[in-house]
């Protein structure tokens, strides 16, 4: 029996003699492994991005928000019903919920429902009154300036902290230092003391994203607007009254967050039984559901991409079978000179495994390149892990063994007398 290093040297020499055929044989594995790496990278990137956005809402929080009730559930019993519209969360709700077990604290937000204009054009920015604890309860960070001080709340100060999108939409592009500037909203002027940035783009139900908010102290909002919003509908003036638009309820122990959410829901259903004027989001539950969904999505995408590896393996097997027929004279001569069946089998198997392994390495580089290209041009995050790269390489080797065994076996079974007579 020949030495393994001699068989390996002979196999490589034969592959180099047929460079074009060897490259074409490896293409199926290259694209198969590349697609597996790229698909898994896209899937993992989407998963981490989605989970990060949910985590940014706070997995230790229950989000309760006010929402305008459906038209068919609104009370129309009085003449004032068409003029005054009152719905949503109240001080009473905040007091009762704060006394529940496992509730650590409540941070409230209030949408002043004021038009924020840039010149004469209305923007989608929101003027939001917030509690002092909002910064630590949100995933946003101060880019410049400061957060509200206790004195700002005590004195009902006309100061604001703006989201990064507010700066972009209300100020000139080259104006980088807006802290200390003022903005006018209807009849009120507010001094900017800080700029806020939420890198995850967290969105709250009904009131939108933190980067699009003009935040003012809750005491200022209540003193200026007193829960009322006046607007005109046709010829009639209407009033909307909402005490609070959103509660961020922080729990002491996430293990019991589901029970706490059910208690809050049960309370609100009783107290707001006449209209469905509230909603609830539990980021912790969303996180678990999204993880399960993304895991299934990853398995499906990986399975689809793996099909291309199988197709590549079948292509290798076909080409190697054709190679066996083409090299019958070589096989017969070697057998006649004393080579054993195991030598022939091992030689062809080494050739196949080498082709698939080298194809796997090139496929990994191709997949990483595709993932980086997608991130560069689309901004979509892609994450390729060590385990996916190692797994792809192992699978490519297994493809070589599985689909190369039969052609190698056929080569080893050639009868040297019959082959040489035919040649």
KAFEN-V155108 format. One record per residue. N is the residue number from 1. D_LAST is the distance of its C-alpha to the last C-alpha in Angstrom with 2 decimals. Layout:
BEGIN
n->N d_last->D_LAST
n->N d_last->D_LAST
END
This chain:
BEGIN
n->1 d_last->25.55
n->2 d_last->25.19
n->3 d_last->28.25
n->4 d_last->28.59
n->5 d_last->29.42
n->6 d_last->26.22
n->7 d_last->24.19
n->8 d_last->26.42
n->9 d_last->26.01
n->10 d_last->22.20
n->11 d_last->22.41
n->12 d_last->24.93
n->13 d_last->23.00
n->14 d_last->19.95
n->15 d_last->22.47
n->16 d_last->24.18
n->17 d_last->21.08
n->18 d_last->21.03
n->19 d_last->24.83
n->20 d_last->25.27
n->21 d_last->22.93
n->22 d_last->24.69
n->23 d_last->28.08
n->24 d_last->27.40
n->25 d_last->26.20
n->26 d_last->29.49
n->27 d_last->31.74
n->28 d_last->32.19
n->29 d_last->33.47
n->30 d_last->35.55
n->31 d_last->37.39
n->32 d_last->37.63
n->33 d_last->39.27
n->34 d_last->41.30
n->35 d_last->42.70
n->36 d_last->43.58
n->37 d_last->45.45
n->38 d_last->47.19
n->39 d_last->48.21
n->40 d_last->49.60
n->41 d_last->51.40
n->42 d_last->53.02
n->43 d_last->53.98
n->44 d_last->55.43
n->45 d_last->57.29
n->46 d_last->58.80
n->47 d_last->59.74
n->48 d_last->61.48
n->49 d_last->63.25
n->50 d_last->64.55
n->51 d_last->65.66
n->52 d_last->67.35
n->53 d_last->69.36
n->54 d_last->70.50
n->55 d_last->71.35
n->56 d_last->73.33
n->57 d_last->75.64
n->58 d_last->76.47
n->59 d_last->75.01
n->60 d_last->78.42
n->61 d_last->80.18
n->62 d_last->81.12
n->63 d_last->81.57
n->64 d_last->84.27
n->65 d_last->85.04
n->66 d_last->87.52
n->67 d_last->86.38
n->68 d_last->88.35
n->69 d_last->88.73
n->70 d_last->87.59
n->71 d_last->90.15
n->72 d_last->90.83
n->73 d_last->91.74
n->74 d_last->94.23
n->75 d_last->97.88
n->76 d_last->99.82
n->77 d_last->103.05
n->78 d_last->105.19
n->79 d_last->105.99
n->80 d_last->104.62
n->81 d_last->101.16
n->82 d_last->100.16
n->83 d_last->101.50
n->84 d_last->100.71
n->85 d_last->97.24
n->86 d_last->96.88
n->87 d_last->93.78
n->88 d_last->91.60
n->89 d_last->92.11
n->90 d_last->95.55
n->91 d_last->97.40
n->92 d_last->98.13
n->93 d_last->94.43
n->94 d_last->93.81
n->95 d_last->96.70
n->96 d_last->95.65
n->97 d_last->91.93
n->98 d_last->92.78
n->99 d_last->94.63
n->100 d_last->91.66
n->101 d_last->89.98
n->102 d_last->86.87
n->103 d_last->87.90
n->104 d_last->88.31
n->105 d_last->89.35
n->106 d_last->89.20
n->107 d_last->88.54
n->108 d_last->89.74
n->109 d_last->88.82
n->110 d_last->90.97
n->111 d_last->89.87
n->112 d_last->92.87
n->113 d_last->91.41
n->114 d_last->92.58
n->115 d_last->91.14
n->116 d_last->89.40
n->117 d_last->89.48
n->118 d_last->87.96
n->119 d_last->90.42
n->120 d_last->90.96
n->121 d_last->87.52
n->122 d_last->87.11
n->123 d_last->84.34
n->124 d_last->82.60
n->125 d_last->84.02
n->126 d_last->86.12
n->127 d_last->89.38
n->128 d_last->89.12
n->129 d_last->91.77
n->130 d_last->90.34
n->131 d_last->91.54
n->132 d_last->91.58
n->133 d_last->88.73
n->134 d_last->86.29
n->135 d_last->84.52
n->136 d_last->83.68
n->137 d_last->82.74
n->138 d_last->80.32
n->139 d_last->77.09
n->140 d_last->78.49
n->141 d_last->79.44
n->142 d_last->82.00
n->143 d_last->80.48
n->144 d_last->83.85
n->145 d_last->87.50
n->146 d_last->88.89
n->147 d_last->89.21
n->148 d_last->92.50
n->149 d_last->95.25
n->150 d_last->97.75
n->151 d_last->100.36
n->152 d_last->98.37
n->153 d_last->98.59
n->154 d_last->102.22
n->155 d_last->103.38
n->156 d_last->101.26
n->157 d_last->99.91
n->158 d_last->98.28
n->159 d_last->95.13
n->160 d_last->91.50
n->161 d_last->88.00
n->162 d_last->85.39
n->163 d_last->81.67
n->164 d_last->79.28
n->165 d_last->78.71
n->166 d_last->82.48
n->167 d_last->82.55
n->168 d_last->79.79
n->169 d_last->81.44
n->170 d_last->85.07
n->171 d_last->84.95
n->172 d_last->83.68
n->173 d_last->80.16
n->174 d_last->81.37
n->175 d_last->84.09
n->176 d_last->82.68
n->177 d_last->85.98
n->178 d_last->87.48
n->179 d_last->89.07
n->180 d_last->92.80
n->181 d_last->92.49
n->182 d_last->94.00
n->183 d_last->92.80
n->184 d_last->95.02
n->185 d_last->94.37
n->186 d_last->97.00
n->187 d_last->100.33
n->188 d_last->99.06
n->189 d_last->97.84
n->190 d_last->95.59
n->191 d_last->94.80
n->192 d_last->91.18
n->193 d_last->91.04
n->194 d_last->87.34
n->195 d_last->83.83
n->196 d_last->81.58
n->197 d_last->77.80
n->198 d_last->75.67
n->199 d_last->72.07
n->200 d_last->70.79
n->201 d_last->72.71
n->202 d_last->74.41
n->203 d_last->76.00
n->204 d_last->78.96
n->205 d_last->79.67
n->206 d_last->82.12
n->207 d_last->82.98
n->208 d_last->79.64
n->209 d_last->78.12
n->210 d_last->79.89
n->211 d_last->78.76
n->212 d_last->80.69
n->213 d_last->83.91
n->214 d_last->87.20
n->215 d_last->88.57
n->216 d_last->92.31
n->217 d_last->94.32
n->218 d_last->95.00
n->219 d_last->98.74
n->220 d_last->98.66
n->221 d_last->96.80
n->222 d_last->99.27
n->223 d_last->102.29
n->224 d_last->101.19
n->225 d_last->99.69
n->226 d_last->101.11
n->227 d_last->98.19
n->228 d_last->99.11
n->229 d_last->97.12
n->230 d_last->98.92
n->231 d_last->97.09
n->232 d_last->97.93
n->233 d_last->96.45
n->234 d_last->97.83
n->235 d_last->101.58
n->236 d_last->101.73
n->237 d_last->101.46
n->238 d_last->99.59
n->239 d_last->99.38
n->240 d_last->96.46
n->241 d_last->97.24
n->242 d_last->94.55
n->243 d_last->95.65
n->244 d_last->92.21
n->245 d_last->88.76
n->246 d_last->86.60
n->247 d_last->86.94
n->248 d_last->84.49
n->249 d_last->85.23
n->250 d_last->84.02
n->251 d_last->83.61
n->252 d_last->84.24
n->253 d_last->81.34
n->254 d_last->78.16
n->255 d_last->77.63
n->256 d_last->80.45
n->257 d_last->79.83
n->258 d_last->78.90
n->259 d_last->82.22
n->260 d_last->84.13
n->261 d_last->82.51
n->262 d_last->83.51
n->263 d_last->87.09
n->264 d_last->87.31
n->265 d_last->85.91
n->266 d_last->88.35
n->267 d_last->91.28
n->268 d_last->90.41
n->269 d_last->89.91
n->270 d_last->93.42
n->271 d_last->95.16
n->272 d_last->93.35
n->273 d_last->93.32
n->274 d_last->94.70
n->275 d_last->91.89
n->276 d_last->88.35
n->277 d_last->89.02
n->278 d_last->86.74
n->279 d_last->83.12
n->280 d_last->81.24
n->281 d_last->78.00
n->282 d_last->76.83
n->283 d_last->74.17
n->284 d_last->73.25
n->285 d_last->72.31
n->286 d_last->70.47
n->287 d_last->68.54
n->288 d_last->67.37
n->289 d_last->66.41
n->290 d_last->64.55
n->291 d_last->62.63
n->292 d_last->61.45
n->293 d_last->60.50
n->294 d_last->58.64
n->295 d_last->56.71
n->296 d_last->55.54
n->297 d_last->54.68
n->298 d_last->52.62
n->299 d_last->50.68
n->300 d_last->49.99
n->301 d_last->48.89
n->302 d_last->46.67
n->303 d_last->45.08
n->304 d_last->44.41
n->305 d_last->42.86
n->306 d_last->40.70
n->307 d_last->39.06
n->308 d_last->37.38
n->309 d_last->35.90
n->310 d_last->34.45
n->311 d_last->33.01
n->312 d_last->31.53
n->313 d_last->30.03
n->314 d_last->28.41
n->315 d_last->26.97
n->316 d_last->25.51
n->317 d_last->23.97
n->318 d_last->22.33
n->319 d_last->20.94
n->320 d_last->19.70
n->321 d_last->17.94
n->322 d_last->16.23
n->323 d_last->15.45
n->324 d_last->13.87
n->325 d_last->11.42
n->326 d_last->10.88
n->327 d_last->10.54
n->328 d_last->8.21
n->329 d_last->6.49
n->330 d_last->10.25
n->331 d_last->11.38
n->332 d_last->9.38
n->333 d_last->10.50
n->334 d_last->13.92
n->335 d_last->14.29
n->336 d_last->13.58
n->337 d_last->16.20
n->338 d_last->18.67
n->339 d_last->18.60
n->340 d_last->20.25
n->341 d_last->19.73
n->342 d_last->22.86
n->343 d_last->21.52
n->344 d_last->18.55
n->345 d_last->21.06
n->346 d_last->23.68
n->347 d_last->21.58
n->348 d_last->20.65
n->349 d_last->24.24
n->350 d_last->25.70
n->351 d_last->23.86
n->352 d_last->25.23
n->353 d_last->28.69
n->354 d_last->28.92
n->355 d_last->28.20
n->356 d_last->30.77
n->357 d_last->33.31
n->358 d_last->33.27
n->359 d_last->33.42
n->360 d_last->36.35
n->361 d_last->38.20
n->362 d_last->37.81
n->363 d_last->38.83
n->364 d_last->41.96
n->365 d_last->42.93
n->366 d_last->42.34
n->367 d_last->44.48
n->368 d_last->47.26
n->369 d_last->47.21
n->370 d_last->47.53
n->371 d_last->50.38
n->372 d_last->52.23
n->373 d_last->51.83
n->374 d_last->53.32
n->375 d_last->56.20
n->376 d_last->56.86
n->377 d_last->57.00
n->378 d_last->58.40
n->379 d_last->60.42
n->380 d_last->58.87
n->381 d_last->58.63
n->382 d_last->55.22
n->383 d_last->54.77
n->384 d_last->51.50
n->385 d_last->51.89
n->386 d_last->50.10
n->387 d_last->49.19
n->388 d_last->47.41
n->389 d_last->45.38
n->390 d_last->44.51
n->391 d_last->43.69
n->392 d_last->41.36
n->393 d_last->39.49
n->394 d_last->39.23
n->395 d_last->38.04
n->396 d_last->35.30
n->397 d_last->34.07
n->398 d_last->34.28
n->399 d_last->32.32
n->400 d_last->29.48
n->401 d_last->29.70
n->402 d_last->30.14
n->403 d_last->27.54
n->404 d_last->25.01
n->405 d_last->25.17
n->406 d_last->23.22
n->407 d_last->20.13
n->408 d_last->20.33
n->409 d_last->20.72
n->410 d_last->17.68
n->411 d_last->15.61
n->412 d_last->17.35
n->413 d_last->16.73
n->414 d_last->12.94
n->415 d_last->12.31
n->416 d_last->10.45
n->417 d_last->9.98
n->418 d_last->8.68
n->419 d_last->6.23
n->420 d_last->5.01
n->421 d_last->5.45
n->422 d_last->3.79
n->423 d_last->0.00
END
